[in-house]
Structures are given as structure tokens and as C-alpha cells.
Amino acid sequence: MNNIFRKSIATLAVVAGLGSSSVHAVEIFSATVGNKTTTVAIGGYAKVDVRHVNGDIAYQDYWVANLPGGQATQTNKTGFNVRESRLNFKITRGDVSGFFELDMYGGGGNEVISNSSNPRLRLFYIEYKDWMIGQNWSTFMPLHALPEALDFGGPHVGEVFVRDVQIRYTYGNWQFAIENPETNGDGDTGTPASAVGLSGDEADPDESVPDFVARYNLSGDWGIASAGLLVRKVDQGGLDEMAAAANIAAKIKLSGKDDLRFQVSVGDPGRYVAAGMTPDIVTNPDNDQVEVESTTAYTIAYRHFWTDTMRSTVFYGAAQTDILERDRSHWGVNILENITEDFEVGLELGNYAIDDEALDAIDSNYLQFSAKMTF
């Protein structure tokens, strides 16, 4: 056995961050046994956020499409945090690789003494040739269309944004997956059964059919585009029917290094779209019947490079639902500068707004400074 320890910089094709298909990583170990080599690499980033929020919507470290606190809240708060920072490992042996990633948004701690935060599992999957098995970004989610934003994830309100456990097969430009089913809004816990913790009686009893996703990807010198179809069974709250949704998305290269990114989702995507905005199933206030909620959501973003190291993105995302008539949006504009290849700083100004049928229009502005070292 020949053990070789290295500390060289490598580029690994892993989906470790939002909107990024490759990151820098440090290969820390390589060993050859017989004709197979095992390598271990570590990657991720350290990110510090300073965020000020002012308006009618309560402070959050980043905006999802929810209504924090369930009501308008007069807000004027500045928060500091490092919880978006993440750490990942990739282990490769022959044709098989495993990937593991966590960040610090697992809860815990306080701002009085320790400012501790618990680690949170993000990704944990295995890849073998054309197969991917494990917890990863949903196959329905077009990572290439996510805007570059300092707010964690950008305009969630208009995006497909889901991580789940799945089995995915890639055939040329096609991807097919079955993914973990979960219906939000039926009162069940949504937590899987295990020998410790939740018992089988407490687990959701009605989710017998996996969600199915088919997606077609196309790329060229002009950029990347995709079209996805989601089909799932809603067997909850007295319903027993099929629900479907579609997404189209693209990242189009413009002059120089500039690009235009967009995505549009329509149908009954439920939890897959506009994180936190609406349950999958709702009670129609007009007839008190339980129904599957429909959602239309979209984002658009333009990124411009002022210099080789300085760039800006302006983005807008919005979503509306059919039955509860929820209407929410998020816009932002930023400027980022790479001080070195691995260290960047940025400033972002934006607004998150809620204009639901059942509420008066409310919104909050935010200003965020971030510093990030990628490794």
C-alpha cells in the first residue's frame, strides 16, 4: 500500500454551494491499493454576514417566502452571523464517490454568551457512473438558474428549492428520479420513522408513492437550459389525486462574462417551489373543501462584470398561489469584489414584500454586508 499525503489545490465537480457546480477543494489524502486509488478532499467556505432589516416583516437571517411570526411586525434590527459557512468532504474510490456537506443552520445557542450553532446535514450521497443515490438537491431544481446573491439562496420565493433523498439516473441529456414524498399541510410530522425517536405510528401513514421527476438539460457555448416535470400523488386530508408541475430555466451567456438567469414554475409543485409560502394542501375559504394549492413562481437575474474581479447582480423573484391568493416577492441588487481568488466581500440592498389577499401589503428592506473565503 502506498500512502501519499498531499496539500494541493484541486477543482472538484461537486454541487457544494447554491448555484455553483464546482468549488475549490483541498485534496488531503490519497492512497493506492492494488489498481484502485482512494482520494479524500475537503472543501466549503467561511462566510460572515452583517445584516440590517427595517420594515413591517420580522428580521430573518435570509428571506424565504414565509410570513415570520404570522403577522406584521415592526422591525429595526441588525444581526451578525456565520451560520451559512459550510464544510464538505468528497471521497472517491475508482468509479464510486461519496459526498457529505453540512452548514451551521441546525439551531441551538444564543447571542448572550456562546453564540453556538448546531451543525446541519445538507447533502449526503453516493455517485456511481450514471447513478446518484442519497440526499441531494432535487432533480426538479435548476441550480444553474440561481442568482448570485448575498442573501442565502437569493429570491427563494420564486425558486424551486428542495433537498431530499432520491434515486437519480442520468442518460445523456435526460435525468430521471424518484424522490422522497412529503405532503405539507396535512398535520403530520414529516419526519421519517426510525428505531430512535419517532415511532412508526407517528410517521406519515399515507405517503406510499415516491415523487417522480423527469428533466432535460441542454448546454452549449450560449449557456445552459433545462425543462423539468414533477408528478406526485397527494393522498392526504381526504384527497387521493395526482398533482403535476413544470419548470423551465436557463443561464444565458451575454457579452463578456455577463449572464442572464431565469426560471418559471407552474402547476401544483407544493413544497418544491417558493419555500415556506404555502402548504401543499389547503382549505378553500370559499367552500371549506381541502384542495391541492396551485403556484406560479418565477425569478430573473442579470449579472454584470465591471472588471475581472468586480461584479453585480440585480434579481427579482415572485410567486402567487391560486386558492389562498398569496402574493410575495423579493428583489435585490449587489456588488461583489474578489480581493483574492479565494476571498470576496460584497454589499447587497433588497426588499421582501407580502401582498396576500388576506393581509394588508407589508414589506421590509434589508442591507447586507458579507465576507467569504472559499476553500
DAPESUL-V440280 format. One record per residue. N is the residue number from 1. PHI is phi as a letter, one per 20 degrees, with the letter a starting at -180 (* if undefined). PSI is psi in whole degrees, 0 to 359 (999 if undefined). BURIAL is 1 if it has 9 or more other ideal C-beta (glycine too) atoms within 8 Angstrom, else 0. Layout:
n:N phi:PHI psi:PSI burial:BURIAL
n:N phi:PHI psi:PSI burial:BURIAL
This chain:
n:1 phi:* psi:134 burial:0
n:2 phi:d psi:109 burial:0
n:3 phi:e psi:125 burial:0
n:4 phi:c psi:121 burial:0
n:5 phi:e psi:129 burial:0
n:6 phi:c psi:156 burial:0
n:7 phi:c psi:66 burial:0
n:8 phi:d psi:151 burial:0
n:9 phi:e psi:131 burial:0
n:10 phi:c psi:158 burial:1
n:11 phi:d psi:119 burial:0
n:12 phi:d psi:136 burial:1
n:13 phi:e psi:81 burial:0
n:14 phi:c psi:147 burial:1
n:15 phi:e psi:86 burial:1
n:16 phi:d psi:336 burial:1
n:17 phi:c psi:170 burial:0
n:18 phi:f psi:126 burial:0
n:19 phi:m psi:14 burial:1
n:20 phi:c psi:132 burial:1
n:21 phi:d psi:357 burial:0
n:22 phi:b psi:145 burial:0
n:23 phi:c psi:163 burial:1
n:24 phi:f psi:148 burial:1
n:25 phi:b psi:157 burial:1
n:26 phi:d psi:119 burial:1
n:27 phi:f psi:117 burial:1
n:28 phi:d psi:348 burial:1
n:29 phi:b psi:140 burial:1
n:30 phi:b psi:130 burial:1
n:31 phi:c psi:138 burial:1
n:32 phi:d psi:125 burial:1
n:33 phi:c psi:117 burial:0
n:34 phi:m psi:235 burial:0
n:35 phi:d psi:15 burial:0
n:36 phi:d psi:138 burial:0
n:37 phi:d psi:132 burial:0
n:38 phi:d psi:128 burial:1
n:39 phi:c psi:146 burial:1
n:40 phi:c psi:129 burial:1
n:41 phi:c psi:149 burial:1
n:42 phi:d psi:139 burial:1
n:43 phi:b psi:186 burial:1
n:44 phi:p psi:201 burial:1
n:45 phi:b psi:157 burial:1
n:46 phi:d psi:126 burial:1
n:47 phi:c psi:132 burial:1
n:48 phi:d psi:127 burial:1
n:49 phi:d psi:135 burial:1
n:50 phi:c psi:119 burial:1
n:51 phi:c psi:130 burial:1
n:52 phi:d psi:130 burial:1
n:53 phi:c psi:133 burial:1
n:54 phi:b psi:127 burial:1
n:55 phi:q psi:213 burial:1
n:56 phi:d psi:355 burial:1
n:57 phi:d psi:130 burial:1
n:58 phi:g psi:149 burial:0
n:59 phi:g psi:138 burial:1
n:60 phi:c psi:151 burial:0
n:61 phi:f psi:332 burial:1
n:62 phi:b psi:153 burial:1
n:63 phi:e psi:126 burial:1
n:64 phi:d psi:184 burial:1
n:65 phi:e psi:27 burial:1
n:66 phi:e psi:181 burial:0
n:67 phi:d psi:91 burial:1
n:68 phi:g psi:131 burial:1
n:69 phi:n psi:349 burial:0
n:70 phi:m psi:6 burial:0
n:71 phi:a psi:167 burial:0
n:72 phi:f psi:139 burial:0
n:73 phi:c psi:120 burial:1
n:74 phi:f psi:124 burial:0
n:75 phi:c psi:136 burial:1
n:76 phi:b psi:87 burial:0
n:77 phi:c psi:143 burial:0
n:78 phi:d psi:129 burial:0
n:79 phi:c psi:145 burial:1
n:80 phi:d psi:136 burial:0
n:81 phi:b psi:161 burial:1
n:82 phi:c psi:15 burial:1
n:83 phi:f psi:340 burial:1
n:84 phi:f psi:340 burial:1
n:85 phi:g psi:145 burial:1
n:86 phi:b psi:162 burial:1
n:87 phi:c psi:134 burial:1
n:88 phi:c psi:157 burial:1
n:89 phi:c psi:141 burial:1
n:90 phi:c psi:127 burial:1
n:91 phi:d psi:125 burial:1
n:92 phi:c psi:132 burial:1
n:93 phi:b psi:107 burial:1
n:94 phi:m psi:233 burial:0
n:95 phi:e psi:358 burial:0
n:96 phi:d psi:137 burial:1
n:97 phi:c psi:151 burial:1
n:98 phi:c psi:144 burial:1
n:99 phi:c psi:136 burial:1
n:100 phi:c psi:134 burial:1
n:101 phi:b psi:143 burial:1
n:102 phi:c psi:157 burial:1
n:103 phi:c psi:192 burial:1
n:104 phi:d psi:22 burial:1
n:105 phi:e psi:32 burial:0
n:106 phi:e psi:4 burial:1
n:107 phi:n psi:187 burial:0
n:108 phi:n psi:165 burial:0
n:109 phi:m psi:177 burial:1
n:110 phi:b psi:173 burial:0
n:111 phi:e psi:6 burial:0
n:112 phi:e psi:311 burial:0
n:113 phi:c psi:294 burial:0
n:114 phi:e psi:335 burial:0
n:115 phi:l psi:33 burial:0
n:116 phi:f psi:150 burial:0
n:117 phi:c psi:140 burial:1
n:118 phi:e psi:144 burial:1
n:119 phi:f psi:152 burial:0
n:120 phi:c psi:130 burial:1
n:121 phi:f psi:128 burial:0
n:122 phi:d psi:301 burial:1
n:123 phi:c psi:143 burial:1
n:124 phi:b psi:100 burial:0
n:125 phi:b psi:165 burial:1
n:126 phi:d psi:139 burial:1
n:127 phi:c psi:134 burial:1
n:128 phi:b psi:110 burial:0
n:129 phi:l psi:245 burial:0
n:130 phi:e psi:9 burial:0
n:131 phi:d psi:143 burial:1
n:132 phi:c psi:128 burial:1
n:133 phi:c psi:125 burial:1
n:134 phi:p psi:196 burial:1
n:135 phi:e psi:121 burial:1
n:136 phi:b psi:177 burial:1
n:137 phi:f psi:139 burial:1
n:138 phi:g psi:145 burial:1
n:139 phi:f psi:337 burial:1
n:140 phi:f psi:347 burial:1
n:141 phi:e psi:118 burial:1
n:142 phi:e psi:92 burial:1
n:143 phi:g psi:328 burial:1
n:144 phi:f psi:341 burial:1
n:145 phi:e psi:356 burial:1
n:146 phi:f psi:133 burial:1
n:147 phi:f psi:155 burial:1
n:148 phi:e psi:110 burial:1
n:149 phi:c psi:153 burial:1
n:150 phi:e psi:323 burial:1
n:151 phi:g psi:130 burial:1
n:152 phi:f psi:101 burial:0
n:153 phi:n psi:349 burial:1
n:154 phi:m psi:213 burial:1
n:155 phi:f psi:78 burial:1
n:156 phi:g psi:327 burial:1
n:157 phi:g psi:330 burial:1
n:158 phi:d psi:4 burial:1
n:159 phi:d psi:154 burial:1
n:160 phi:f psi:126 burial:1
n:161 phi:b psi:96 burial:1
n:162 phi:b psi:136 burial:1
n:163 phi:d psi:136 burial:0
n:164 phi:b psi:173 burial:1
n:165 phi:e psi:135 burial:0
n:166 phi:b psi:168 burial:1
n:167 phi:c psi:120 burial:0
n:168 phi:c psi:137 burial:1
n:169 phi:c psi:132 burial:1
n:170 phi:d psi:128 burial:1
n:171 phi:c psi:99 burial:0
n:172 phi:m psi:235 burial:0
n:173 phi:e psi:353 burial:0
n:174 phi:e psi:146 burial:1
n:175 phi:c psi:136 burial:1
n:176 phi:c psi:139 burial:1
n:177 phi:b psi:147 burial:1
n:178 phi:d psi:135 burial:0
n:179 phi:c psi:157 burial:1
n:180 phi:g psi:126 burial:0
n:181 phi:e psi:144 burial:1
n:182 phi:b psi:125 burial:1
n:183 phi:d psi:124 burial:1
n:184 phi:e psi:124 burial:1
n:185 phi:p psi:358 burial:1
n:186 phi:e psi:0 burial:1
n:187 phi:n psi:352 burial:0
n:188 phi:f psi:166 burial:1
n:189 phi:f psi:330 burial:0
n:190 phi:m psi:17 burial:0
n:191 phi:d psi:132 burial:0
n:192 phi:f psi:150 burial:0
n:193 phi:f psi:147 burial:0
n:194 phi:b psi:172 burial:0
n:195 phi:f psi:340 burial:0
n:196 phi:c psi:133 burial:0
n:197 phi:n psi:236 burial:0
n:198 phi:f psi:135 burial:1
n:199 phi:e psi:164 burial:0
n:200 phi:f psi:327 burial:0
n:201 phi:f psi:333 burial:0
n:202 phi:e psi:342 burial:0
n:203 phi:f psi:155 burial:1
n:204 phi:f psi:121 burial:1
n:205 phi:e psi:352 burial:0
n:206 phi:d psi:0 burial:1
n:207 phi:e psi:88 burial:1
n:208 phi:d psi:345 burial:0
n:209 phi:d psi:125 burial:0
n:210 phi:f psi:155 burial:0
n:211 phi:f psi:145 burial:1
n:212 phi:d psi:134 burial:1
n:213 phi:c psi:134 burial:1
n:214 phi:c psi:137 burial:1
n:215 phi:b psi:142 burial:1
n:216 phi:d psi:128 burial:1
n:217 phi:d psi:141 burial:1
n:218 phi:c psi:132 burial:0
n:219 phi:c psi:156 burial:0
n:220 phi:a psi:191 burial:0
n:221 phi:f psi:339 burial:0
n:222 phi:e psi:342 burial:0
n:223 phi:q psi:209 burial:1
n:224 phi:c psi:138 burial:1
n:225 phi:c psi:157 burial:1
n:226 phi:b psi:155 burial:1
n:227 phi:c psi:128 burial:1
n:228 phi:c psi:149 burial:1
n:229 phi:c psi:131 burial:1
n:230 phi:d psi:128 burial:1
n:231 phi:c psi:130 burial:1
n:232 phi:b psi:155 burial:1
n:233 phi:e psi:129 burial:1
n:234 phi:d psi:103 burial:1
n:235 phi:c psi:67 burial:1
n:236 phi:b psi:153 burial:1
n:237 phi:l psi:29 burial:0
n:238 phi:n psi:356 burial:0
n:239 phi:e psi:152 burial:1
n:240 phi:b psi:85 burial:0
n:241 phi:b psi:165 burial:0
n:242 phi:e psi:143 burial:0
n:243 phi:c psi:147 burial:1
n:244 phi:b psi:153 burial:1
n:245 phi:b psi:157 burial:1
n:246 phi:c psi:152 burial:1
n:247 phi:c psi:135 burial:1
n:248 phi:c psi:143 burial:1
n:249 phi:b psi:156 burial:1
n:250 phi:b psi:153 burial:1
n:251 phi:c psi:112 burial:1
n:252 phi:d psi:125 burial:1
n:253 phi:f psi:136 burial:0
n:254 phi:d psi:197 burial:0
n:255 phi:f psi:145 burial:0
n:256 phi:m psi:230 burial:0
n:257 phi:d psi:6 burial:0
n:258 phi:f psi:157 burial:1
n:259 phi:b psi:158 burial:1
n:260 phi:d psi:130 burial:1
n:261 phi:c psi:141 burial:1
n:262 phi:b psi:160 burial:1
n:263 phi:b psi:149 burial:1
n:264 phi:c psi:131 burial:1
n:265 phi:c psi:137 burial:1
n:266 phi:c psi:159 burial:0
n:267 phi:o psi:219 burial:1
n:268 phi:d psi:66 burial:1
n:269 phi:f psi:343 burial:1
n:270 phi:l psi:229 burial:1
n:271 phi:f psi:346 burial:1
n:272 phi:f psi:339 burial:1
n:273 phi:c psi:146 burial:1
n:274 phi:l psi:65 burial:1
n:275 phi:g psi:123 burial:1
n:276 phi:n psi:0 burial:0
n:277 phi:f psi:317 burial:1
n:278 phi:b psi:149 burial:1
n:279 phi:f psi:164 burial:0
n:280 phi:f psi:317 burial:1
n:281 phi:d psi:143 burial:1
n:282 phi:c psi:164 burial:1
n:283 phi:e psi:120 burial:0
n:284 phi:f psi:120 burial:1
n:285 phi:f psi:343 burial:0
n:286 phi:f psi:330 burial:0
n:287 phi:c psi:3 burial:0
n:288 phi:m psi:23 burial:0
n:289 phi:e psi:144 burial:0
n:290 phi:f psi:127 burial:1
n:291 phi:c psi:162 burial:1
n:292 phi:e psi:127 burial:1
n:293 phi:f psi:139 burial:1
n:294 phi:d psi:145 burial:1
n:295 phi:c psi:138 burial:1
n:296 phi:d psi:125 burial:1
n:297 phi:b psi:150 burial:1
n:298 phi:b psi:156 burial:1
n:299 phi:c psi:154 burial:1
n:300 phi:b psi:140 burial:1
n:301 phi:b psi:140 burial:1
n:302 phi:c psi:127 burial:1
n:303 phi:d psi:130 burial:1
n:304 phi:c psi:134 burial:0
n:305 phi:e psi:116 burial:1
n:306 phi:f psi:319 burial:0
n:307 phi:b psi:185 burial:0
n:308 phi:f psi:337 burial:0
n:309 phi:d psi:350 burial:0
n:310 phi:d psi:134 burial:1
n:311 phi:b psi:162 burial:1
n:312 phi:c psi:149 burial:1
n:313 phi:c psi:135 burial:1
n:314 phi:d psi:130 burial:1
n:315 phi:c psi:158 burial:1
n:316 phi:b psi:135 burial:1
n:317 phi:c psi:146 burial:1
n:318 phi:b psi:160 burial:1
n:319 phi:b psi:149 burial:1
n:320 phi:c psi:144 burial:1
n:321 phi:d psi:158 burial:1
n:322 phi:e psi:314 burial:0
n:323 phi:e psi:306 burial:1
n:324 phi:f psi:350 burial:1
n:325 phi:l psi:48 burial:1
n:326 phi:e psi:141 burial:1
n:327 phi:b psi:111 burial:1
n:328 phi:c psi:151 burial:1
n:329 phi:b psi:162 burial:1
n:330 phi:b psi:125 burial:1
n:331 phi:c psi:158 burial:1
n:332 phi:a psi:157 burial:1
n:333 phi:b psi:138 burial:1
n:334 phi:c psi:171 burial:1
n:335 phi:b psi:131 burial:1
n:336 phi:c psi:143 burial:1
n:337 phi:c psi:127 burial:1
n:338 phi:e psi:108 burial:1
n:339 phi:f psi:316 burial:0
n:340 phi:c psi:181 burial:0
n:341 phi:f psi:330 burial:0
n:342 phi:d psi:1 burial:0
n:343 phi:c psi:124 burial:1
n:344 phi:c psi:154 burial:1
n:345 phi:c psi:155 burial:1
n:346 phi:b psi:164 burial:1
n:347 phi:c psi:135 burial:1
n:348 phi:c psi:135 burial:1
n:349 phi:d psi:135 burial:1
n:350 phi:a psi:184 burial:1
n:351 phi:b psi:136 burial:1
n:352 phi:d psi:129 burial:1
n:353 phi:c psi:145 burial:1
n:354 phi:c psi:126 burial:1
n:355 phi:c psi:51 burial:0
n:356 phi:f psi:153 burial:1
n:357 phi:f psi:326 burial:0
n:358 phi:e psi:1 burial:0
n:359 phi:c psi:160 burial:1
n:360 phi:f psi:151 burial:0
n:361 phi:f psi:129 burial:0
n:362 phi:c psi:159 burial:1
n:363 phi:a psi:164 burial:1
n:364 phi:c psi:139 burial:1
n:365 phi:e psi:154 burial:1
n:366 phi:b psi:150 burial:1
n:367 phi:c psi:126 burial:1
n:368 phi:c psi:132 burial:1
n:369 phi:d psi:136 burial:1
n:370 phi:c psi:146 burial:1
n:371 phi:c psi:133 burial:1
n:372 phi:c psi:131 burial:1
n:373 phi:d psi:122 burial:1
n:374 phi:e psi:138 burial:1
n:375 phi:c psi:999 burial:1
